[in-house]
Amino acid sequence: MENSAPAQAASPPDFLFTSGQGTISAYDLGQPITTPACEWSLLERQIARALAAAEAAGQANPLLIGAFAFDPADASCLYVPGRYERGVRTPAAERAAETNQVISVQSTPAAAEFKASVSSALNAFAQGHLAKVVLSRKLILTLHKPADPERVLARLMSQNPHAFHFSLPLGQDRRLLGASPELLLRVSGGEVFTHPLAGSAKRYGEPEQDRQVARDLLASRKDQHEHKLVIDEIRRVLTPHCRELAIPANPTLMSTDTLWHLGTPIAGQLHPGQASVLSLACQLHPTPALCGYPTELARQFIREQEPFRRALFSGIVGWCDSQGNGEWAVVIRCGVLDGHQVELFAGAGIVAGSDPAMEWAETGTKLGTMLNALGLGTEVAL
């Protein structure tokens, strides 16, 4: 524990982030810093002032916590908490889902529009304008009674124990919750680590069928191409900052409760006194796994095709300390809880050879993580 006396057991943290490295619980958040990342000079000064104020108030090593948006022009949601705790990660106890009913459901875009956007992306690939683009949809649910954030988070943690879990207040009783399988970046004592995922396949309950799906994914040229675009971009960004950088020649399989993924663990040593986790994370974000490639062309395609602003979805969430250490995960397998309304998000990476119907189905599978945590049937996403 650092910088504070323990919080009351009955009081959940205002912010929570868990990883294999432990748990960050933060309290007394105050007002968020909302300056978008595109105004980096101003944002950097605001962060520095907030950290300095926390040090002056007696914190030995204050934290910056929160999330950056997908689009650098959209608002951030960052805090320097009045107090925080760092602890050993402990498994969450399984909690039964509340009995609830869906009053209404709306997908934005609808299936036909999403598939048309995939077809437009395939045309752009054929013309040589793009190599990859990630297209997403938002599922808006109106529930009979408000979802309990604590209960939803506990189920996310028990059902997805190896994920990066996060709970972030957005103001006006809205809260971002999720169980991301993907670490964007970790820096600890000059060591840097990232584990990008790109290329996915739905898991099955029958063991032999599930193993065959995994083998097919590992052998898929389409998915290997999609993954290579991500790795090449991460190599380009990190290499100038590292005196050592180990990148395996081929991806390996990793799994969640619903999906197989291709992943590549990348580890290195930073040059002494160089970049902090925050500056590196903002240089990496968004990777082709969340946006596409080339980045700016893919982002413009997304702006033209998606009928909603992603805001924090497919942004990054996490923490860093005043010494430049920290962890940032990508904001996927997530939702925003707002009383009776819940917004869920999912995306799919589109490359040459993608099938519009299969990409739509993939978004439905990814929505299953949050739907299961809410105690709702996955058929809602169809």
Number of C-alpha atoms within 10 A of each C-alpha: 12 14 15 13 10 11 15 8 7 6 8 13 20 16 23 24 27 25 22 12 12 12 19 23 22 24 19 14 18 10 12 17 17 17 20 18 20 13 11 13 9 13 17 14 11 15 17 14 13 19 22 16 15 19 15 10 11 12 18 12 15 25 28 20 28 26 26 29 25 25 23 19 13 18 19 25 22 24 25 29 23 19 20 27 18 16 14 13 14 12 12 15 11 13 15 13 17 16 11 14 13 15 12 12 15 14 18 16 18 14 16 11 14 23 19 14 22 25 16 14 28 23 14 17 18 12 10 9 14 21 24 27 30 23 27 27 24 25 20 19 20 18 17 14 15 15 21 15 19 13 17 23 23 20 25 30 24 16 19 21 20 17 22 27 27 28 24 25 20 18 11 8 9 16 20 23 26 28 30 23 25 21 23 26 26 25 25 16 12 19 16 25 19 21 17 26 27 24 24 25 21 19 21 16 8 8 10 10 12 17 14 13 19 23 13 13 21 21 11 13 12 15 24 17 16 27 25 18 19 22 26 12 17 21 15 11 14 19 13 12 18 19 12 16 19 12 16 12 9 13 20 13 16 15 17 17 13 16 20 24 25 23 22 23 16 18 20 20 18 23 14 11 8 13 16 20 24 22 12 20 23 17 13 18 24 22 22 29 28 28 31 27 23 17 20 11 17 23 21 12 21 22 14 11 19 18 15 14 14 19 16 24 28 28 23 26 30 31 25 22 18 16 13 20 19 23 28 29 30 31 32 26 26 28 26 23 23 20 17 15 20 21 19 27 25 24 24 26 25 28 22 18 11 17 15 20 14 13 20 24 17 19 21 23 21 24 27 22 26 24 23 16 25 23 17 17 12 16 10 17 21 13
